Amino acid sequence: MIEIVLASDNRKKLSEMAEILGQGDFRLMTKAEAGFTDEVEETGTTFEENSFIKAKAVRDATGKISVADDSGLTVDCLHGEPGVYSKRYAGDGATDSERIDFLLKKIKETGAKDTSARFVSVITCVMPDGSHFNVKGVCEGKIVFEKRGENGFGYDPVFMPEGLGKTFAEMTPDEKNAVSHRGRALRLFAAEFLKRYRKEVE
Ligand code: IMP
């Protein structure tokens, strides 16, 4: 079994990561279980930078293989916003519902009819020796103006992936993982990790 530390505090993200990685060759630990409880400041301006910052902080503190997801929503009529600022879009301390309302208000203000958008997830893995790699998963779709569904988290109630006729929040966890940005990135991560390190870690 390959022990890896997941560098996230978001319980919904952790459970999506565990669904995909927890069934194979990996034994997952949260960063708290690995003894790391600090907040890591996301000072980067790209998903790649922030994902690396989070994974490296946990690897530096624990010495273990560390894996971080940095993700967000980019909306075309908002010129890519909220992007890396997805979590902070409506200010610190806002709820998911307030963030969605803020997003819908911003889109309505543009007057755009086309609400095409995509979710992006960059997963970075930092190894004990400091070497690292990242993979990226994308899910194309559009924003709908009415919240639909109770599952998932974040912007899920207003994001409808291409061709599926329901929002992420109307899907079961398995349905979402099959098409989501994070699901795709995690499957790429698992394949890439095993290709690079299987011999070393077994
Ligand atoms: P971070 O990667 O922790 O900086 O935050 C990513 C933010 O993007 C989350 O807090 C959500 O607002 C949004 N986000 C990322 N992935 C998803 C998803 O799968 N569904 C809904 N919102 C998401």
Residues whose N, C-alpha, C, O or C-beta is under 5 A from the ligand:
A	BS01	IMP	D69 D70 S71 G72 L73 V84 S86 K87 F153 G154 Y155 D156
